[in-house]
């Protein structure tokens, strides 16, 4: 039983160490993306905007266009 308690205590210490390392790396800027912003526009795939179909002019509009 004492070995289980020792392993639980050791795992808590290791987890706390990883938490401290993660917080330190976030605060020191390890996860800042300085390169992606400058290159993002080169790889941005925007879907082309579909234009609505043009309908043929109505008979009354045809006569107005000819005059």
C-alpha positions as CSV (number, residue, x, y, z in Angstrom):
1,X,0.0,0.0,0.0
2,X,2.9,2.3,0.7
3,X,4.2,1.9,-2.8
4,X,0.8,3.0,-4.3
5,X,0.9,6.2,-2.1
6,X,4.5,6.8,-3.2
7,X,3.6,6.5,-6.9
8,X,0.6,8.8,-6.5
9,X,2.8,11.4,-4.8
10,X,5.4,11.0,-7.5
11,X,2.8,11.4,-10.3
12,X,1.5,14.6,-8.7
13,X,5.0,16.0,-8.5
14,X,5.6,15.1,-12.2
15,X,2.2,16.6,-13.2
16,X,3.0,19.8,-11.3
17,X,6.3,20.0,-13.0
18,X,4.7,19.7,-16.4
19,X,2.2,22.4,-15.5
20,X,4.9,24.8,-14.4
21,X,6.9,24.1,-17.6
22,X,3.8,24.7,-19.7
23,X,2.9,28.0,-17.9
24,X,6.6,29.1,-18.2
25,X,6.6,28.4,-22.0
26,X,3.4,30.2,-22.6
27,X,4.5,33.3,-20.7
28,X,7.9,33.3,-22.4
29,X,6.4,33.4,-25.9
30,X,7.1,29.9,-27.1
31,X,3.7,29.6,-28.7
32,X,3.7,33.0,-30.4
33,X,3.2,32.6,-34.2
34,X,5.4,35.3,-35.7
35,X,5.9,33.5,-39.1
36,X,2.4,32.5,-39.9
37,X,0.9,36.0,-40.1
38,X,3.4,37.1,-42.8
39,X,2.8,34.0,-44.9
40,X,-0.9,33.3,-44.3
41,X,-2.0,35.5,-47.2
42,X,0.1,33.5,-49.6
43,X,-1.7,30.2,-48.8
44,X,-5.2,31.6,-48.1
45,X,-7.7,29.7,-50.4
46,X,-10.8,31.9,-50.8
47,X,-13.6,30.4,-52.7
48,X,-14.4,32.5,-55.7
49,X,-17.6,34.6,-55.3
50,X,-20.3,33.4,-57.6
51,X,-21.9,36.1,-59.6
52,X,-25.6,35.9,-60.3
53,X,-26.6,34.9,-63.8
54,X,-27.5,37.8,-66.1
55,X,-31.0,37.5,-67.5
56,X,-31.7,38.5,-71.0
57,X,-33.5,41.9,-71.4
58,X,-37.3,41.9,-71.6
59,X,-39.0,43.0,-74.8
60,X,-39.8,46.5,-73.4
61,X,-36.2,46.9,-72.5
62,X,-35.0,45.9,-75.9
63,X,-37.1,48.6,-77.6
64,X,-35.7,51.2,-75.1
65,X,-32.1,50.1,-75.9
66,X,-32.6,50.4,-79.7
67,X,-33.9,54.0,-79.6
